[in-house]
Amino acid sequence: MELGEIENKIIIIEHQIQLIKEIIKKNKKNNNDEGGGGPSSKPIIPSPWVEAVKKMPPILFFDDEEYNVDDMKKNVPNCESVLVKCSESESTKITMDQYISLFRTENDYTKINHYARMYKNQQPKEDEDSPDERKTIYFCSGITSKEDRLLHDWANKNSDRARGNTDKSPIIVFDWDKTLSVVEGIIIPKELPYSDSYNIRVNKKTYDKLNSEGLGIKEIVNVEEIANIDSDDEDSELPIIQMNRKVDEKIFIKDASEFLFGRLRRRLMISDIFTYIRDTHPNIKICILTRNSVASEKNKYRRNLFLKIIRTVDSDFEDKNLIYCPPNMDKSEVLKKNLEKIMRGGRFRKTERHIGKNSSGTKKVKK
């Protein structure tokens, strides 16, 4: 039996003990009121909290912060709360600078990841007077195959189809930062499209190609210098030009998905998790509970782009199940307030399940 499951059972037992204590207390009071002449004929009314416990569906919660995991364990009955741990070994830790370096952010106009460039530009800068004091930010692996196996076991055990109970659909709740995503936060540009400028080194052939594609070039060197370079001469130092590329919504969503979900292989793993739940246990509800302000309904533009990024791994994800948790509230409180909305019927219209192929090598699935 997993440690999380044992802790969950302990919490349920504590709730049952509390209920028994309430019943004993009410019986004593009723006996005293009637002169101790045997049990009261008055019905014992459980507290509203106990009634809420009985109505709570089974919930599986993933988060990378211990406070949120403990909060759910203590305040949401019937909830199995899982702490998603980042690497604690110094030898396997990866800094955000190292992670960003896995993406092309310069010198290649065809494979630039514009989201990685945006994220890189918003990283804290070194203090010139004391560079050692810069706070090191680490990449986090987020949900891995370990949590995937736990999720499969939980879904098989708790799905309505397995339990024969259609009144309480199970719910899986994911945090976003360092849980579904592998980084802290999410950046949404003020508007799309936007122009991204960066320097690249080119030869005459590449320069002509850029011009023919109309991608937009601002020269830093003269065209004559480029024309005089022999593209076959590897010892020649290629000149630098400044590239101005228009980043539209399609490019932004694609680059953001690859960066936030941890590159292609992990993104496909996350997509396979959602596909498994949708296809094998369609009665299970899926929601994302995050403190990222881009999830707030106050800004529809930013929220809609966030939803489109999520739908690159789960095309069936519903708008109503992206839940924003304000900084002054606990996640348990916000989840309980939104339970009725989550449990409501209806599913997002199915489209293509994946971008590209999944980890098993199958092609896109259209539903």
TORTORVEX-185248 format. One record per residue (C-alpha): residue number from 1; x, y, z; residue in one letter. Coordinates in steps of 0.05 Angstrom, whole numbers, plus 5000, padded with zeros to 4 digits. Each point is the difference from the previous one (the first is absolute). Layout:
N
nr/xx/yy/zz/rest
NUM/X/Y/Z/a
...
This chain:
367
nr/xx/yy/zz/rest
1/5000/5000/5000/m
2/5028/5069/4980/e
3/5016/5051/5055/l
4/4950/5050/4971/g
5/4944/4948/5002/e
6/5017/4982/5073/i
7/4998/5074/5020/e
8/4933/5008/4964/n
9/4971/4940/5038/k
10/5024/5030/5066/i
11/4964/5065/4984/i
12/4935/4962/4984/i
13/5006/4962/5066/i
14/5009/5066/5038/e
15/4937/5026/4966/h
16/4962/4938/5022/q
17/5025/5008/5072/i
18/4976/5072/4999/q
19/4931/4977/4977/l
20/4997/4947/5055/i
21/5018/5052/5052/k
22/4944/5045/4976/e
23/4950/4943/5004/i
24/5022/4982/5071/i
25/4997/5073/5021/k
26/4929/5009/4972/k
27/4976/4935/5033/n
28/5026/5022/5068/k
29/4966/5068/4992/k
30/4934/4968/4979/n
31/5003/4950/5059/n
32/5012/5057/5049/n
33/4942/5039/4971/d
34/4954/4940/5011/e
35/5024/4984/5070/g
36/5047/4945/4979/g
37/4943/4955/4983/g
38/5031/4964/4940/g
39/5016/5022/4930/p
40/4965/5060/4970/s
41/4949/4992/4945/s
42/5025/5065/4969/k
43/5040/4990/4935/p
44/5074/5015/5003/i
45/5017/5052/4947/i
46/5072/4996/4975/p
47/5037/5065/4991/s
48/5001/5033/4931/p
49/5074/4983/4994/w
50/4986/4926/5010/v
51/4945/5003/4948/e
52/5049/5033/4951/a
53/5049/4943/5012/v
54/4948/4949/4978/k
55/4987/5037/4935/k
56/5074/5011/4982/m
57/5022/4963/4937/p
58/5068/4965/4998/p
59/5054/5051/4982/i
60/5072/4992/4978/l
61/5042/5063/5007/f
62/5071/5014/4973/f
63/5042/5060/5022/d
64/5073/5017/5009/d
65/4991/5041/5064/e
66/4995/4963/5066/e
67/4954/5053/5030/y
68/4947/4988/4946/n
69/5006/4924/5007/v
70/4991/5003/5076/d
71/4943/5051/4992/d
72/4962/4951/4955/m
73/5013/4941/5047/k
74/4973/5037/5060/k
75/4941/5037/4970/n
76/4974/4959/4942/v
77/4972/4932/5021/p
78/5008/4941/4953/n
79/5060/5034/4967/c
80/5066/4965/4985/e
81/5052/5055/4997/s
82/5066/4988/4964/v
83/5063/5042/5007/l
84/5036/5007/4933/v
85/5074/5004/5018/k
86/5055/5033/4960/c
87/5069/4969/4999/s
88/5035/5008/5067/e
89/5067/4974/4977/s
90/5052/5053/4983/e
91/5027/4956/4944/s
92/4933/4997/4964/t
93/4976/5071/5012/k
94/4992/5042/4937/i
95/4999/5076/5004/t
96/4950/5039/4958/m
97/5058/5029/4960/d
98/5021/4928/4983/q
99/4928/4982/4981/y
100/4992/5062/4956/i
101/5065/4982/4965/s
102/4967/4936/4974/l
103/4958/5044/4954/f
104/5027/5042/4942/r
105/4993/5073/5019/t
106/5048/5030/4949/e
107/5041/4987/4936/n
108/4947/4955/4967/d
109/4940/5035/4969/y
110/4962/4935/4984/t
111/5003/4967/5069/k
112/4997/5058/5049/i
113/4954/4987/5059/n
114/4970/5069/5011/h
115/4969/4981/5067/y
116/5068/4978/5026/a
117/5028/5068/4978/r
118/4944/5036/5036/m
119/5010/4958/5064/y
120/5076/5011/4996/k
121/4991/5076/4995/n
122/4958/5000/5064/q
123/5049/4960/5042/q
124/5032/5040/5058/p
125/5064/5034/4978/k
126/5066/4993/5035/e
127/5020/5058/5045/d
128/5064/5028/4970/e
129/5026/5018/5069/d
130/4984/4932/5031/s
131/4986/4948/4946/p
132/5004/4942/5050/d
133/4938/5026/5036/e
134/4955/4986/4940/r
135/4945/4951/5021/k
136/5008/4934/4962/t
137/4934/4976/4971/i
138/4994/4926/4987/y
139/4963/4961/4947/f
140/4951/4949/5028/c
141/4981/4934/4968/s
142/4928/5007/5023/g
143/4955/4939/4993/i
144/5040/4939/4976/t
145/4986/4927/4986/s
146/4998/4988/5075/k
147/4938/5045/5009/e
148/4972/4972/4935/d
149/4999/4929/5029/r
150/4968/5026/5065/l
151/4947/5036/4959/l
152/4984/4937/4959/h
153/4991/4959/5064/d
154/4956/5053/5032/w
155/4957/5008/4938/a
156/4989/4925/4994/n
157/4979/4996/5073/k
158/4956/5062/5003/n
159/4966/5008/4933/s
160/4924/4996/5001/d
161/5002/4942/4952/r
162/5043/4959/5048/a
163/4961/5020/5062/r
164/4930/4998/4969/g
165/4985/5069/5030/n
166/4978/5054/4952/t
167/4983/5051/5053/d
168/5071/5020/5017/k
169/5045/5007/4940/s
170/5074/4998/5021/p
171/5041/5063/4989/i
172/5074/5007/4983/i
173/5028/5069/5018/v
174/5067/5024/4973/f
175/5041/5060/5021/d
176/5034/5035/4942/w
177/5069/5026/5020/d
178/5053/4945/5005/k
179/4945/4947/4998/t
180/4969/4998/4931/l
181/5050/5052/4978/s
182/5075/4993/5014/v
183/5012/5074/5016/v
184/4975/5054/5047/e
185/4946/5045/4971/g
186/4974/5012/4930/i
187/5012/5061/4956/i
188/4947/5027/4952/i
189/5019/5057/4953/p
190/4960/5064/5003/k
191/4977/4989/4929/e
192/5006/4953/4941/l
193/5031/5002/4950/p
194/5063/5034/5026/y
195/5068/5012/4969/s
196/5060/4962/5027/d
197/5069/5028/4983/s
198/5064/4961/5006/y
199/5068/4994/4968/n
200/5022/4944/4954/i
201/5062/4986/4957/r
202/4985/4986/4927/v
203/5033/4988/4933/n
204/4975/5026/4933/k
205/4957/4939/4987/k
206/4964/5007/5067/t
207/4992/5075/4991/y
208/4966/4989/4932/d
209/4955/4947/5031/k
210/4979/5046/5056/l
211/4984/5054/4950/n
212/4959/4953/4957/s
213/4959/4977/5060/e
214/4985/5072/5019/g
215/5017/4986/5074/l
216/5026/5071/5011/g
217/5073/5017/5006/i
218/5035/5061/5028/k
219/5071/5003/4974/e
220/5058/5010/5048/i
221/5051/4989/4945/v
222/5000/5021/4928/n
223/4971/4954/4947/v
224/5067/5006/4964/e
225/5036/4967/5058/e
226/4952/4941/4998/i
227/5006/4994/4924/a
228/5076/4996/5005/n
229/4999/4941/5048/i
230/5012/4931/4972/d
231/4947/4956/5033/s
232/5045/4939/4993/d
233/5058/5032/5037/d
234/4991/4975/5072/e
235/5056/5046/5025/d
236/4963/5062/4979/s
237/4967/5038/5057/e
238/4928/5009/4980/l
239/4970/5069/5009/p
240/4945/5015/5049/i
241/4932/5025/4980/i
242/4941/5017/5044/q
243/4938/4957/4989/m
244/4930/5028/5011/n
245/4949/4944/5001/r
246/4925/5005/5010/k
247/4978/4952/5054/v
248/4927/4983/4990/d
249/4953/4959/5045/e
250/5016/4934/4965/k
251/5076/5008/5010/i
252/4991/5025/5072/f
253/4955/4941/5021/i
254/5046/4949/4968/k
255/5063/5029/5032/d
256/4968/5011/5068/a
257/4973/4928/5002/s
258/5069/4971/4984/e
259/5034/5043/5052/f
260/4950/4995/5057/l
261/4987/4925/4996/f
262/5074/4982/4998/g
263/5014/4988/4926/r
264/4969/4949/4953/l
265/5009/4934/5039/r
266/4970/5026/5065/r
267/4945/5038/4964/r
268/4978/4935/4967/l
269/5002/4965/5068/m
270/4953/5053/5030/i
271/4955/4994/4938/s
272/4998/4924/5009/d
273/4977/5009/5073/i
274/4941/5043/4978/f
275/4983/4953/4942/t
276/5000/4940/5047/y
277/4951/5034/5048/i
278/4955/5025/4945/r
279/4997/4933/4963/d
280/5002/4950/5058/t
281/4963/5039/5055/h
282/4958/5053/4965/p
283/4960/5011/5064/n
284/5061/5028/5037/i
285/5002/5076/5002/k
286/5066/5036/4988/i
287/5016/5070/5024/c
288/5060/5046/5009/i
289/5003/5041/5064/l
290/5054/5055/4996/t
291/5021/5065/5031/r
292/5025/5026/4932/n
293/4963/5065/4987/s
294/4994/4982/4926/v
295/4946/4951/5021/a
296/4957/5056/5028/s
297/4936/5014/4963/e
298/5013/5075/5007/k
299/5044/4997/4938/n
300/4967/4958/4946/k
301/5056/5009/4949/y
302/5054/4972/5046/r
303/4955/4944/5027/r
304/4980/4978/4929/n
305/5073/4994/4979/l
306/5014/4960/5063/f
307/4943/4953/4982/l
308/5027/4991/4930/k
309/5068/4980/5029/i
310/4965/4949/5045/i
311/4961/4972/4941/r
312/5064/4982/4964/t
313/5003/4941/5048/v
314/4926/4992/5016/d
315/4954/5022/4943/s
316/4938/4984/5043/d
317/5019/5046/5058/f
318/4941/5043/5022/e
319/5003/5074/5013/d
320/4961/4994/5065/k
321/5052/4952/5029/n
322/5057/5050/4997/l
323/4994/5028/5070/i
324/5038/5061/5026/y
325/5020/5001/5073/c
326/5011/5071/5027/p
327/5063/5009/5043/p
328/4960/5014/5063/n
329/4961/4934/4998/m
330/5019/4927/5012/d
331/4991/4952/4942/k
332/4955/4955/5042/s
333/4951/5058/5010/e
334/5000/5018/4926/v
335/4991/4927/4978/l
336/4940/4989/5046/k
337/4968/5064/4975/k
338/5007/4976/4928/n
339/4979/4927/5010/l
340/4929/5010/4974/e
341/5027/5033/4937/k
342/5051/4945/4989/i
343/4949/4944/5009/m
344/4951/5032/4950/r
345/4991/4959/4937/g
346/5024/5016/4930/g
347/5068/4993/4968/r
348/5041/5043/4954/f
349/4992/4982/4927/r
350/5052/4949/4979/k
351/5051/5020/4948/t
352/5068/4971/4983/e
353/5029/4965/5060/r
354/5074/5014/4988/h
355/5048/5046/4965/i
356/5041/4949/4961/g
357/5007/4928/5024/k
358/4994/4974/5070/n
359/5053/4961/5037/s
360/4975/4934/4974/s
361/5010/5024/4929/g
362/4927/5003/4979/t
363/4975/5056/4956/k
364/4953/5057/5019/k
365/4932/4976/5023/v
366/4938/5038/4977/k
367/4936/4991/5039/k
